[in-house]
Amino acid sequence: MAAERRVTTSRLGRLGQLGRLAGGIAGGMLAEGARQVVQGKRPSTGSLLLTPGNANRLAGRLSEMRGAAMKVGQLLSMDSGEVLPRELTDVLARLREDAHAMPLGQVNEVLKQAWGTDWQQHFAHFSFTPLAAASIGQVHDARLKDGSRVAVKLQYPGIRQSIDSDVDNVASLLRLSRLVPDELDVDPLLDEAKRQLHAEADYAEEAHALQRFRDRLTGNRRFVVPDVITSLSNRDVLTMSFLVGRPIETAVELPRELRNRIARDLTMLAFDEVFEWGLVQTDPNFANYLYDGNSDRIGLLDFGATREYPRQTVDALRALLGSCINGSDDDIAAAAVDVGYLAPADGDWYRATVVDLLRTATEPARVGGDYRFGSTELVQRMGDILVSLRLRGEVAGRLPPPGILFLHRKLSGLYLLLSRLQAVLPVRQMADAIVAPTQAAERQFGG
């Protein structure tokens, strides 16, 4: 069960939390500096900032605040590769799983705000203990008067109103404390984070995205998407039919054939989202997938981070994948410029290194036969390439376009899940069917 802490809703109160965090980091620096001086060392600013205590102070405070403050930490931990110091990304990674839940009294306040003081008339039962707590809201188990089991997603109060100020304040904190390198331009990512967070904080938009996925998966026997209970949903509360199933990562306990079928279904779904629909659920959290052994179906949850990509971007990504599978280094470099990984003026060494990184990242789609996700060092090899870029000072200011970074979240999460399931898949065969646009893609794209 998540720890409980009341959400601070006022801008002044949230700014005060960040101010206390800054003071705590400064105090931690002084204490660590004194300790190192006593030991006869000459401490650097970086070594004083990146102490375990300071990193834990940052992650803990962002987790308490939830909302945009927590989401910025999530994005930085996932999307900056080897750009940020490893000591910082390791602790920020906690924010992908940890969040404080609202206490019972604040849950009641949110429900009264949504449905009035007699909100309980809608339910035969409502569990105040959340099933899950995340950065924007938390989910509760309930039963309607007719006996239907539902999941009720409650947004933390004041989150929508605090997005812009939270992102700006956290960005200022990270810069002033020098926890993010001065040369790294994270402004485009932070601007995109604001846009994405405003979309995620509108549960009416999430309900619309959920329905779009339902429409595309009509008749598909492998996936199930919740029904929205529109009479009990608005911008702040989303009530859906309850999906049963086991956490998707526990499917590793299932027989290999069934495990591989689940992995293949999830991979084909991701291919459809990116290359066929241009409609992508970009949140990589494993908790967004359930497997129901009774119906042999995969449940899809949480569509708040759904993003739509224009045809131009999808065509550029398809061309890049095709070049990585069948093309020359020059083909890959040209396609990488179109996507935004390279600029025409980039030097030879940087160009060659990015091409090498893209070839490595697409290895599962290039290898003939089955690819064994459980016995590969792909992540380590990509990390080595990123380290070489950082050591040469080539990473600064070179984050890909924000929309592409959100795709990184999606695909890296899928890769980690396939590795967890120890999947063995004919990815090359699956990817070959994607490289050339199909009539199905023409019919489905953007619909």
MARZAMI-848267 format. One line per 4 residues: their letters; for each residue x, y, z of N, C-alpha, C. Coordinates in steps of 0.1 Angstrom, whole numbers, plus 5000, padded with zeros to 4 digits. Each point is the difference from the previous one (the first is absolute). Layout:
# residues N
a	X:Y:Z:X:Y:Z:X:Y:Z | ...
***
This chain:
# residues 447
maae	5008:4988:5000:4992:5012:5000:5009:5012:5000 | 4996:5010:4992:5008:5013:4999:4998:5008:5013 | 5011:5007:5004:5000:5008:5012:4990:5012:4997 | 4994:5004:5011:4990:5011:4998:5006:5014:5003
rrvt	4996:5010:4992:5004:5013:5003:4991:5010:4993 | 4995:5009:5007:4990:5010:4994:5007:5008:4989 | 4993:5001:4989:5005:5008:4989:5000:5015:5002 | 5011:5007:5000:5000:5014:5001:4995:5006:4987
tsrl	4989:5008:5001:4993:5005:4988:5004:5015:4997 | 5004:5008:5009:5002:5014:4997:5014:5001:4993 | 5001:5010:4991:5013:5003:4993:5011:5004:5010 | 4996:5008:5010:5009:5005:5010:5005:4988:5009
grlg	4991:4991:5003:5004:4989:5008:5009:4991:4993 | 4998:4998:4987:5008:4991:4991:5014:5006:4998 | 5000:5014:4998:5013:5007:4999:5008:4998:5013 | 4992:5001:5011:5007:4999:5013:5007:4986:5002
qlgr	4993:4990:4995:5006:4986:5000:5013:5000:4993 | 5000:5006:4988:5012:5000:4992:5011:5008:5007 | 4996:5011:5006:5010:5008:5007:5006:4993:5012 | 4992:4992:5007:5006:4992:5011:5009:4989:4994
lagg	4996:4995:4988:5009:4990:4994:5013:5006:4996 | 5000:5013:4994:5013:5006:4997:5008:5003:5013 | 4993:5004:5011:5008:5001:5012:5006:4988:5005 | 4992:4989:4999:5005:4987:5004:5012:4995:4992
iagg	5000:5003:4987:5011:4996:4991:5013:5009:5004 | 4998:5013:5002:5011:5008:5004:5006:4996:5014 | 4991:4996:5009:5005:4995:5013:5007:4987:4999 | 4995:4992:4991:5007:4987:4997:5014:5002:4994
mlae	5001:5010:4991:5013:5004:4995:5010:5004:5010 | 4995:5009:5009:5009:5005:5011:5005:4988:5009 | 4991:4992:5004:5004:4989:5008:5009:4990:4993 | 4998:4997:4988:5009:4991:4992:5013:5007:4998
garq	5000:5013:4997:5013:5007:4998:5008:5000:5013 | 4994:5002:5011:5007:5000:5013:5006:4986:5002 | 4992:4990:4998:5005:4986:5002:5012:4997:4991 | 5000:5004:4987:5011:4997:4991:5012:5009:5004
vvqg	4998:5012:5005:5012:5008:5004:5007:4994:5012 | 4992:4995:5009:5006:4993:5012:5008:4988:4996 | 4996:4994:4989:5007:4988:4995:5012:5004:4991 | 5002:5013:4999:5012:5004:4992:4997:5001:4985
krps	4988:5000:4996:4996:5000:4986:4997:5015:4996 | 5001:5002:4987:4996:5013:4994:4987:4997:4991 | 4989:5001:5006:4987:4996:4993:4997:5010:4989 | 4994:4994:4989:4995:5008:4989:4985:5002:5002
tgsl	4995:5010:4993:4986:5004:5001:4991:4988:4996 | 5004:4993:4989:4993:4988:4996:4999:4989:5010 | 5011:4997:5007:5000:4990:5010:4992:5003:5012 | 4999:5013:5003:4991:5005:5011:4986:4999:4997
lltp	4996:5003:4987:4986:5000:4996:4995:4986:4999 | 5008:4991:4995:4995:4987:4996:5002:4990:5011 | 4998:5004:5013:5000:4990:5011:4988:4992:5000 | 5000:4988:5006:4987:4992:5001:4990:5008:5007
gnan	5004:5008:5011:4990:5007:5007:4993:5011:4992 | 5007:5007:4991:4994:5011:4992:4991:4994:4989 | 5005:4989:4994:4992:4993:4990:4987:4995:5006 | 5001:4994:5012:4987:4995:5007:4991:5012:5004
rlag	5006:5011:5004:4992:5012:5003:4992:5004:4988 | 5006:5001:4988:4993:5004:4988:4989:4990:4996 | 5003:4987:5000:4990:4990:4996:4989:5000:5010 | 5003:5001:5013:4989:4999:5010:4991:5012:4999
rlse	5005:5012:4999:4992:5012:4999:4991:5000:4988 | 5006:4996:4988:4992:5000:4988:4989:4989:5001 | 5002:4989:5007:4990:4990:5002:4989:5005:5009 | 5003:5008:5010:4990:5006:5009:4991:5009:4992
mrga	5006:5008:4991:4993:5011:4993:4990:4994:4990 | 5004:4989:4994:4993:4994:4989:4999:5010:4988 | 4991:4997:4991:4997:5010:4989:5012:5002:4991 | 5001:5012:4995:5011:5004:4991:5014:4999:5006
amkv	5001:5003:5012:5013:4999:5007:5005:4986:4999 | 4992:4990:5003:5004:4986:5000:5002:4996:4985 | 4992:5004:4991:5001:4996:4986:5013:5005:4994 | 5004:5012:5003:5013:5005:4995:5011:4990:5004
gqll	5000:4996:5013:5010:4990:5004:4999:4987:4992 | 4988:4996:4998:4998:4987:4992:5006:5002:4986 | 4997:5011:4993:5005:5003:4987:5015:5000:4999 | 5006:5008:5010:5014:5001:5000:5007:4987:5002
smds	4994:4991:5008:5006:4987:5003:5000:4991:4989 | 4989:5001:4991:4999:4990:4989:5005:5005:4987 | 5000:5013:4998:5002:5005:4986:5014:5006:4998 | 5008:5001:5010:5013:5007:4998:5012:4990:4998
gevl	4997:4987:5000:5010:4990:4998:5012:5002:5009 | 5012:5002:4994:5012:5002:5008:5003:5015:5002 | 4991:5008:4997:5002:5015:5001:5001:5004:5014 | 4991:4996:5009:5000:5003:5014:5010:4991:5007
prel	5005:5005:5011:5009:4991:5009:4992:4988:5004 | 5006:4988:5000:4994:4988:5003:4994:5000:5015 | 5007:5007:5009:4995:5000:5014:4987:5007:5000 | 4997:5010:4991:4987:5007:5001:4990:4991:4993
tdvl	5003:4994:4988:4989:4993:4993:4996:4987:5007 | 5009:4994:5008:4997:4989:5008:4989:5003:5010 | 5002:5011:5007:4990:5004:5010:4987:5005:4994 | 5001:5008:4989:4988:5005:4993:4992:4988:4995
arlr	5006:4989:4996:4993:4989:4995:4990:4995:5010 | 5002:5002:5013:4990:4996:5010:4986:5007:4997 | 5000:5012:4994:4988:5007:4998:4991:4993:4990 | 5005:4990:4993:4991:4993:4990:4991:4990:5008
edah	5003:4997:5012:4992:4991:5007:4994:5006:5013 | 5007:5009:5006:4997:5005:5014:4991:5013:4999 | 4989:5000:5007:4993:5012:5002:4992:4999:5013 | 4999:5011:5007:4992:5000:5012:4985:5001:4997
ampl	4992:4993:5007:4985:5000:4998:4994:5011:5008 | 4988:5005:4996:4992:5009:5008:4995:4993:5012 | 4999:5007:5012:4993:4994:5011:4985:5000:4998 | 4993:4992:5008:4986:4998:4998:4992:5013:4999
gqvn	5003:5009:5009:4993:5013:5001:5001:5008:4987 | 5011:5000:4994:5002:5007:4987:4993:4993:4989 | 5000:4986:5000:4993:4993:4990:4985:5004:5000 | 4995:5000:5013:4985:5004:5001:4998:5014:4995
evlk	5009:5009:5002:4999:5014:4995:4999:5000:4984 | 5009:4992:4994:5000:4999:4986:4987:4995:4994 | 4994:4989:5007:4988:4994:4996:4988:5010:5001 | 5000:5007:5011:4989:5010:5002:5001:5011:4990
qawg	5012:5004:4996:5001:5010:4990:4995:4995:4987 | 5002:4987:4997:4996:4994:4987:4985:4998:4999 | 4994:4994:5011:4986:4995:4999:4991:5005:5012 | 5005:5009:5008:4992:5006:5011:5001:4992:5013
tdwq	4994:5005:5010:5002:4994:5013:4993:4986:5001 | 4991:4997:4991:4994:4987:5001:5006:4991:4989 | 5012:5002:4997:5007:4992:4990:4999:4985:5002 | 4998:4995:5012:5000:4986:5003:4987:4993:4994
qhfa	4990:5008:4997:4988:4995:4994:5002:4992:4987 | 5011:5003:4994:5003:4993:4987:5006:4986:5002 | 5004:4997:5012:5008:4988:5002:4994:4991:5011 | 5001:4987:4997:4997:4990:5011:5012:4998:5009
hfsf	5012:5003:4995:5013:4999:5008:5010:5009:4993 | 5008:5006:5008:5012:5008:4995:5011:4998:5010 | 5012:4995:4994:5011:4998:5008:5009:5012:5001 | 5002:5006:5012:5008:5012:5001:5015:4997:4999
tpla	5004:4987:5001:5014:4997:4998:5003:4998:4985 | 5009:5009:4994:5002:4999:4986:5007:4988:4995 | 4996:4995:4988:5007:4989:4994:5014:5004:4995 | 5001:5013:4996:5012:5005:4995:5001:5015:5002
aasi	5012:5006:5002:5001:5014:5001:5012:5004:4991 | 4998:5011:4991:5010:5004:4991:5002:5015:5000 | 5005:5006:4990:5004:5014:5000:4988:5009:4999 | 4989:4996:4993:4989:5009:4997:4988:4997:5009
gqvh	4998:4987:5003:4989:4996:5008:5001:4986:5005 | 4989:4994:5006:5001:4987:5006:4987:4993:4996 | 5000:4986:5001:4989:4992:4995:4994:4992:5012 | 4986:5000:5000:4993:4993:5011:4991:4990:4994
darl	4998:4989:5008:4991:4989:4996:4986:5003:5006 | 4989:4998:4992:4987:5003:5005:4990:4991:4993 | 4987:5000:5005:4989:4993:4994:4988:5010:4999 | 4994:5000:4988:4988:5008:4998:4988:4994:5007
kdgs	4989:5007:5000:4988:4994:5006:4995:4988:4993 | 5003:4999:4987:4995:4988:4992:5010:4988:5002 | 5010:5002:5008:5010:4989:5002:5012:5000:4991 | 5000:5009:4990:5012:5001:4991:5012:5004:5008
rvav	5011:4994:4997:5013:5004:5006:5007:5010:4991 | 5004:5011:5006:5006:5011:4993:5013:5004:5006 | 5009:5007:4992:5012:5006:5005:4997:5015:4999 | 5003:5007:5011:4997:5015:5000:5014:5007:5002
klqy	5003:5008:4990:5013:5007:4999:4998:5014:5005 | 5006:5004:5011:4998:5013:5006:5013:5009:4997 | 4998:5011:4995:5011:5009:4998:5003:5008:5013 | 5013:5001:5003:5004:5007:5012:4996:5015:4999
pgir	4994:5006:5010:4995:5014:5000:5011:5010:4997 | 4997:5009:4991:5009:5011:4997:5011:4997:4990 | 5001:4987:4996:5011:4996:4991:4999:5008:4987 | 4988:5001:4994:4999:5006:4987:5005:5015:5000
qsid	4996:5007:5011:5003:5014:5002:5015:5002:5003 | 5007:4990:5004:5014:5001:5005:5010:4996:4989 | 4996:4995:4989:5009:4994:4990:5011:5010:4996 | 4996:5011:4994:5010:5009:4995:5010:5005:5010
sdvd	4994:5004:5012:5009:5005:5010:5009:4989:5006 | 4995:4988:5001:5008:4989:5005:5011:4997:4991 | 4998:4999:4987:5010:4997:4991:5011:5011:5000 | 4995:5013:5000:5010:5011:5000:5008:5000:5013
nvas	4994:4997:5011:5007:5001:5013:5010:4988:5001 | 4996:4988:4996:5009:4989:5000:5012:5002:4991 | 4997:5005:4988:5011:5003:4991:5010:5010:5006 | 4995:5010:5007:5008:5010:5006:5008:4994:5011
llrl	4994:4991:5008:5007:4993:5011:5011:4992:4994 | 4998:4992:4990:5010:4991:4994:5012:5009:4995 | 4997:5011:4994:5010:5008:4994:5009:5007:5011 | 4992:5006:5010:5007:5007:5010:5009:4990:5009
srlv	4995:4988:5002:5007:4990:5008:5011:4993:4991 | 4999:5003:4987:5010:4993:4990:4999:4985:5001 | 4988:4995:5003:4998:4986:4999:4998:4995:4985 | 4997:5010:4991:5000:4997:4986:5011:5008:4994
pdel	5008:4994:4991:5012:5007:4994:4996:5013:4993 | 5008:5011:5002:4996:5013:4994:4999:4999:4985 | 5008:4992:4994:5000:5000:4985:4988:4992:4994 | 4992:4993:5009:4989:4992:4995:4988:5009:4998
dvdp	4994:5001:4988:4989:5008:4998:4987:4991:5001 | 4994:5001:5012:4988:4992:5003:4987:5008:4998 | 5001:5013:4995:4989:5008:4998:4989:4994:4991 | 5004:4995:4988:4990:4993:4991:4993:4989:5007
llde	5007:4992:5008:4994:4988:5007:4990:5005:5010 | 5004:5011:5008:4991:5005:5010:4988:5007:4994 | 5002:5007:4989:4988:5006:4993:4990:4989:4996 | 5006:4989:4994:4991:4989:4996:4994:4993:5012
akrq	5007:4999:5011:4995:4994:5012:4988:5008:5005 | 5000:5013:4999:4988:5008:5004:4988:4997:4991 | 5003:4999:4987:4989:4997:4991:4994:4986:5003 | 5009:4991:5002:4996:4986:5002:4992:4999:5014
lhae	5005:5007:5009:4994:4999:5014:4986:5007:5000 | 4998:5011:4992:4987:5005:4999:4990:4991:4994 | 5005:4992:4990:4991:4990:4994:4997:4988:5010 | 5011:4996:5007:4998:4989:5010:4991:5004:5011
adya	5000:5013:5004:4992:5004:5011:4985:5003:4996 | 4997:4997:4988:4986:5002:4995:4994:4986:4998 | 4993:4995:5009:4995:4986:4999:4990:4998:4989 | 4993:5012:4996:4992:4999:4988:5007:4997:4988
eeah	5013:5005:4999:5008:4997:4988:5005:4985:5001 | 5003:4996:5012:5004:4985:5002:4988:4991:4996 | 4988:5004:5003:4989:4991:4997:4998:5000:4984 | 5003:5011:4994:4999:5000:4985:5011:4991:4994
alqr	5012:5001:5006:5011:4992:4994:4997:4985:5003 | 4994:4997:5011:4996:4986:5003:4990:4995:4990 | 4991:5008:4997:4990:4996:4990:5006:4998:4986 | 5009:5009:4996:5007:4998:4987:5007:4986:5000
frdr	5007:4996:5011:5006:4987:5000:4990:4989:4999 | 4989:5002:5007:4989:4990:4999:4995:4998:4986 | 4998:5011:4993:4996:5000:4986:5010:4992:4991 | 5012:5003:5002:5010:4993:4992:5002:4985:5003
ltgn	4996:4996:5012:5002:4986:5004:4987:4993:5000 | 4990:5006:4994:4987:4993:4999:5002:4987:4992 | 4995:4989:5005:5001:4987:4994:5013:4993:5003 | 5010:5007:5007:5012:4993:5003:4998:4992:5013
rrfv	5003:4987:4999:4998:4991:5011:5011:4999:5010 | 5011:5007:4997:5012:4999:5009:5000:5012:5010 | 4993:5011:4998:5001:5012:5008:4986:5004:5005 | 5000:5005:5012:4987:5006:5006:5003:5013:5006
vpdv	4991:5010:4997:5002:5014:5005:4987:5003:5009 | 5002:5007:5011:4988:5003:5008:4990:5008:4993 | 4987:4999:5005:4989:5009:4996:5001:5012:5009 | 4997:5011:4995:4999:5012:5008:4986:5002:5005
itsl	4998:5002:5013:4987:5003:5006:4998:5015:4999 | 4994:5005:4989:5000:5014:4997:4993:5008:5011 | 4989:4994:5006:4992:5008:5010:5008:5003:5012 | 5011:4992:5003:5008:5002:5012:5014:5004:4996
snrd	5002:5007:4989:5013:5005:4995:5000:5014:4996 | 5011:5007:5003:5001:5014:4996:5015:5003:4998 | 5004:5013:5001:5014:5003:4998:5009:4995:5012 | 4994:4998:5012:5007:4997:5012:4998:4986:5004
vltm	4990:4993:4996:4997:4986:5004:4997:4992:4987 | 5006:4988:5000:4998:4991:4989:4995:4987:5005 | 4988:4996:4998:4994:4987:5004:4999:4990:4989 | 5006:4989:5001:5001:4990:4990:4996:4986:5005
sflv	4996:4991:4991:4998:4986:5003:5013:4995:5005 | 4999:4990:5010:5012:4995:5006:5006:4988:4992 | 5012:5000:4997:5007:4989:4993:5007:4991:5010 | 4998:4987:4999:5007:4991:5008:5012:4994:4993
grpi	5010:4996:5007:5011:4993:4994:5012:5001:5010 | 5010:4993:4996:5013:5000:5008:5009:5010:4994 | 5010:5006:5008:5009:5009:4995:5008:4994:4988 | 5002:5007:4989:5005:4995:4988:5014:4993:5002
etav	5008:5006:5008:5013:4995:5002:5001:4986:5007 | 4989:4997:5007:4999:4986:5006:4997:4989:4990 | 4998:5004:4987:4998:4990:4990:5013:4992:4997 | 5011:5005:5006:5012:4992:4999:4999:4986:5006
elpr	4990:4999:5008:4998:4987:5007:4992:4990:4991 | 4994:5005:4988:4992:4992:4992:5009:4992:4990 | 4994:4990:4994:5008:4992:4990:5006:5008:4989 | 5011:4996:4994:5007:5009:4991:4991:5003:4988
elrn	4993:4991:4994:4992:5003:4989:4990:5011:5002 | 4993:4999:5012:4990:5010:5003:5007:5014:5003 | 5011:4999:5007:5008:5012:5002:5004:5007:4988 | 5005:4993:4990:5004:5005:4987:4988:5006:4992
riar	4989:4994:5002:4988:5005:4993:4996:5014:5006 | 5000:5001:5013:4997:5012:5006:5010:5011:4996 | 5013:4997:4999:5010:5009:4996:4998:5004:4986 | 4997:4990:4991:4997:5004:4986:4988:5009:4999
dltm	4990:4998:5007:4988:5008:4999:5003:5015:5005 | 5008:5001:5010:5004:5013:5005:5009:5008:4990 | 5009:4992:4994:5009:5006:4990:4992:5005:4988 | 4991:4991:4995:4992:5004:4988:4991:5012:5004
lafd	4995:5000:5012:4991:5012:5004:5009:5013:4999 | 5012:4999:5005:5009:5012:5000:5003:5004:4986 | 5002:4990:4991:5002:5003:4986:4988:5007:4994 | 4988:4995:5003:4988:5006:4995:4999:5014:5004
evfe	5002:5002:5013:4999:5014:5006:5009:5010:4993 | 5013:4996:4998:5009:5009:4995:4999:5001:4984 | 4999:4989:4993:5001:5000:4986:4987:4999:4992 | 4990:4996:5007:4987:4998:4993:4990:5011:5004
wglv	4999:5003:5013:4990:5009:5005:5005:5014:5002 | 5013:5002:5003:5005:5013:5004:4994:5004:5013 | 4995:4991:5008:4994:5002:5013:5007:4991:5010 | 5007:5006:5009:5009:4992:5009:4998:5003:5014
qtdp	4998:4990:5008:4999:5001:5015:5015:4999:5004 | 5005:5011:5005:5015:5001:5002:5005:4997:5014 | 4991:4997:5009:5004:4997:5014:5005:4986:5000 | 5012:4997:5004:5006:4987:5000:4997:4991:5012
nfan	4993:5006:5010:4998:4993:5012:4994:4986:4998 | 5006:4989:5006:4995:4987:4999:4986:4999:5005 | 4996:5008:5010:4987:4999:5006:4989:5004:4990 | 5003:5005:4989:4990:5003:4990:4995:4988:4992
ylyd	5006:4988:5003:4996:4988:4993:4997:4989:5010 | 4989:4993:4997:4996:4989:5008:4998:4987:4991 | 5003:4989:5005:4997:4987:4993:4989:4992:5007 | 4989:4997:4994:4989:4992:5005:5001:4986:4994
gnsd	5005:4991:5008:5001:4986:4995:4987:4994:4997 | 4989:5004:5007:4987:4994:4997:4995:5003:4986 | 5002:5012:4996:4995:5004:4986:5011:5000:4990 | 5013:4998:5005:5012:5001:4992:5000:5013:4992
rigl	4998:5011:5007:5001:5013:4994:5008:5009:5009 | 5005:5011:4993:5009:5010:5006:4992:5012:5002 | 4999:5005:5013:4993:5012:5003:5009:5012:4999 | 4995:5011:4994:5007:5012:4998:4994:5011:5009
ldfg	5009:5007:5007:4996:5010:5010:5007:5013:4998 | 4994:5011:5005:5007:5013:5001:5004:5006:4986 | 4991:5008:4995:5003:5006:4987:5002:5015:5001 | 5004:5005:5012:5003:5014:5002:5012:5005:4992
atre	5009:4991:4997:5012:5005:4993:5000:4996:4985 | 4988:4999:4995:4998:4997:4986:5004:5012:4991 | 5008:4998:4990:5004:5011:4991:4997:4996:4986 | 4996:5010:4992:4998:4998:4986:5012:5006:4992
yprq	5004:4992:4990:5011:5004:4992:4996:5002:4985 | 5005:5011:4994:4996:5003:4986:5006:4990:4991 | 4994:4999:4988:5004:4990:4990:5015:5003:4997 | 5004:5012:4999:5014:5003:4996:5010:4994:5010
tvda	4997:5001:5013:5008:4994:5010:5000:4984:4999 | 4989:4995:4998:4998:4985:4999:5008:4995:4988 | 4998:5007:4988:5007:4996:4988:5015:5001:5002 | 5005:5010:5007:5014:5002:5003:5006:4989:5009
lral	4992:4996:5010:5004:4989:5008:5000:4986:4993 | 4990:4998:4991:5000:4988:4992:5012:4999:4991 | 5004:5012:4994:5011:5000:4991:5013:4997:5008 | 5001:5006:5012:5012:4997:5009:5001:4986:5003
lgsc	4988:4993:5004:5001:4986:5003:5004:4992:4988 | 4995:5003:4988:5004:4993:4988:5014:5002:4997 | 5006:5012:5002:5014:5002:4998:5009:4992:5009 | 4995:5000:5013:5008:4992:5010:5000:4985:4997
ings	4989:4995:4994:5000:4986:4997:5007:4997:4987 | 4998:5008:4990:5005:4996:4986:5010:5010:4994 | 5001:5012:5006:5008:5011:4993:5014:5001:5004 | 5007:5009:4994:5014:5003:5002:5001:5011:5012
dddi	5012:5003:5004:5002:5010:5010:4995:5013:4995 | 5002:5003:4987:4995:5013:4995:4985:5000:5000 | 4993:4989:4997:4986:4999:5000:4995:5003:5015 | 5006:4994:5010:4996:5002:5013:5002:5015:5004
aaaa	5011:5005:4997:5003:5014:5003:4990:5010:4994 | 4996:4998:4988:4990:5008:4993:4987:4999:5007 | 4996:4988:5003:4987:4998:5007:5000:5005:5014 | 5012:5000:5007:5001:5005:5013:4999:5015:5000
vdvg	5004:5007:4990:4998:5015:4999:4985:5003:4999 | 4993:4992:4992:4985:5002:4999:4993:4999:5013 | 5005:4990:5008:4993:4998:5013:5004:5010:5011 | 5013:5005:4999:5005:5010:5009:5011:4995:5009
ylap	5006:4988:4997:5011:4995:5008:5013:5007:4995 | 5001:5004:4988:5012:5007:4994:4996:5013:4994 | 5010:5009:4998:4998:5012:4992:5010:4999:4989 | 4997:5006:4988:5008:4999:4988:5015:5004:5003
adgd	5002:5009:5009:5013:5005:5003:5008:4992:5010 | 4995:4990:5005:5007:4992:5010:5013:4994:4994 | 5010:4999:5009:5013:4995:4996:5000:4985:4997 | 5010:4995:4994:5001:4986:4996:5000:4990:5012
wyra	5007:5004:5011:5001:4991:5011:4986:4999:5007 | 4993:5011:5002:4987:5000:5006:4990:4992:4991 | 5001:5003:4987:4991:4993:4991:5002:4985:5000 | 5012:4996:5000:5003:4985:5000:4995:4994:5013
tvvd	5002:5007:5011:4996:4995:5014:4985:4999:5001 | 4993:5010:4995:4985:4999:5000:4995:4989:4991 | 5006:4998:4989:4997:4989:4991:5002:4986:5007 | 5011:4999:5007:5003:4988:5008:4990:4998:5011
llrt	4996:5011:5006:4990:4999:5011:4986:4995:4994 | 4997:5005:4989:4987:4996:4994:5000:4986:4995 | 5011:4996:4994:5002:4986:4996:4999:4991:5012 | 5006:5004:5011:4999:4991:5012:4986:5000:5006
atep	4993:5011:5000:4987:5001:5006:4990:4991:4992 | 5002:4999:4987:4991:4993:4992:5005:4985:4997 | 5009:4996:5008:5006:4986:4998:4989:4989:5000 | 4990:5001:5009:4990:4989:4999:4993:4999:4987
arvg	4999:5012:4993:4993:5000:4987:5009:4996:4989 | 5013:5000:5002:5010:4997:4990:5004:4985:5000 | 5000:4994:5011:5005:4986:5001:4990:4990:4994 | 5005:4992:4991:4992:4990:4994:4996:4989:5010
gdyr	4988:4994:4998:4995:4990:5010:4995:5006:5013 | 5000:4992:5010:4994:5005:5013:5011:5008:5008 | 4995:5010:5006:5008:5009:5009:4997:4996:5014 | 5010:4997:5008:4999:4996:5014:5002:5012:5009
fgst	4989:5006:5005:5000:5012:5008:5006:4997:5014 | 4999:4988:5005:5005:4997:5013:5015:4998:5001 | 5007:4999:4989:5014:4997:5000:5008:5009:4991 | 4998:5013:5002:5007:5010:4991:5006:5011:5009
elvq	5011:5006:4995:5006:5011:5007:4997:5013:4993 | 4989:5001:4993:4997:5011:4991:5000:5013:5008 | 4993:5001:5012:5000:5012:5008:5014:5004:5004 | 5008:4991:5004:5014:5004:5004:5008:5005:4988
rmgd	4998:4994:4989:5007:5005:4988:4996:5014:4996 | 4987:5003:5001:4995:5013:4997:5005:5010:5010 | 5001:4996:5013:5005:5008:5010:5014:5004:4998 | 5008:4990:4995:5014:5003:4997:5002:5011:4989
ilvs	4991:4999:4990:5000:5010:4989:4997:5014:5005 | 4989:5000:5009:4996:5013:5006:5011:5006:5009 | 5007:4991:5007:5011:5005:5008:5011:5006:4992 | 5003:4994:4988:5010:5006:4991:4996:5014:4995
lrlr	4987:5001:4998:4995:5014:4995:5002:5010:5012 | 4997:4995:5012:5001:5010:5011:5014:5004:5003 | 5009:4990:4999:5014:5003:5002:5006:5009:4990 | 4995:5000:4988:5004:5009:4989:4993:5014:5001
geva	4991:5001:5010:4992:5012:5001:4990:5002:4989 | 4996:4989:4993:4991:5001:4988:4986:4999:5004 | 4996:4997:5012:4986:4998:5004:4993:5013:5002 | 5008:5010:5005:4993:5013:5005:4992:5006:4989
grlp	4988:5003:5003:4991:5007:4991:4995:4991:4988 | 5002:4987:5001:4997:4992:4989:4989:4990:5003 | 4991:5003:5009:4989:4991:5002:4991:5000:4988 | 4995:4989:4995:4991:5000:4989:4987:5008:5002
ppgi	4992:5002:4990:4988:5008:5002:4992:4993:5012 | 4993:5008:5008:4992:4995:5011:4990:4989:4996 | 4994:5001:4989:4990:4989:4996:5007:4987:4998 | 5013:5001:4995:5007:4987:4998:5005:4995:5014
lflh	5003:5008:5009:5004:4996:5013:4988:4992:5007 | 4988:5004:4998:4988:4993:5005:4999:4986:4994 | 5004:4999:4987:5000:4987:4994:5011:4991:5006 | 5012:5007:5004:5010:4992:5007:4995:4994:5012
rkls	4992:5007:5008:4994:4994:5012:4991:4988:4996 | 4992:5001:4990:4992:4989:4996:5008:4988:4996 | 5010:5002:4991:5007:4988:4995:5010:4995:5010 | 5006:5008:5008:5009:4995:5010:4993:4992:5011
glyl	4988:5005:5003:4991:4992:5009:4996:4987:4995 | 4997:4999:4987:4997:4988:4993:5012:4990:5000 | 5012:5005:4997:5012:4992:5000:5002:4994:5014 | 4999:5008:5010:5002:4995:5014:4990:4989:5004
llsr	4987:5002:4995:4990:4990:5003:5003:4987:4992 | 5004:5001:4988:5003:4988:4992:5012:4993:5006 | 5010:5008:5006:5011:4993:5007:4996:4994:5012 | 4990:5006:5008:4995:4994:5012:4993:4987:4997
lqav	4993:4999:4989:4993:4988:4996:5009:4990:4993 | 5012:5004:4998:5010:4991:4993:4994:4995:4987 | 4995:5010:4993:4993:4997:4987:5010:4996:4989 | 4995:4991:4992:5008:4996:4988:4990:5002:4988
lpvr	5004:5010:4992:4990:5005:4989:5007:5002:4987 | 4993:4997:4989:5006:5003:4986:4998:5015:4997 | 5007:5009:5007:4997:5014:4998:5003:5005:4986 | 5010:4994:4993:5004:5004:4987:4988:4997:4991
qmad	4994:4989:5001:4988:4997:4992:4988:5009:5002 | 4998:5004:5013:4990:5009:5004:5003:5014:4995 | 5012:5004:5000:5004:5014:4996:4999:5001:4985 | 5004:4989:4993:4999:5001:4985:4986:5003:4995
aiva	4990:4996:5008:4986:5003:4996:4996:5014:5002 | 5009:5007:5008:4997:5014:5004:5007:5010:4991 | 5011:4996:4995:5009:5010:4993:4992:5006:4988 | 4993:4992:4992:4992:5006:4989:4986:5003:5004
ptqa	4995:5012:4998:4986:5003:5004:4990:4990:4993 | 4990:4997:5007:4990:4990:4995:4987:5007:4998 | 4991:4994:4993:4987:5005:4998:4992:5002:5013 | 5003:4991:5009:4994:5001:5014:5004:5012:5007
aerq	5013:5004:4998:5005:5012:5006:4993:5012:4994 | 4998:5000:4987:4994:5011:4994:4986:5002:5005 | 4993:4989:5003:4986:5001:5005:4999:5004:5014 | 5010:4996:5009:4999:5002:5014:5006:5013:5005
fgg	5010:5005:4993:5008:5011:5005:4992:5012:5003 | 5001:5005:5012:4994:5012:5004:4985:5000:5000 | 4994:4988:5000:4985:4999:5000:4994:5002:5014
***
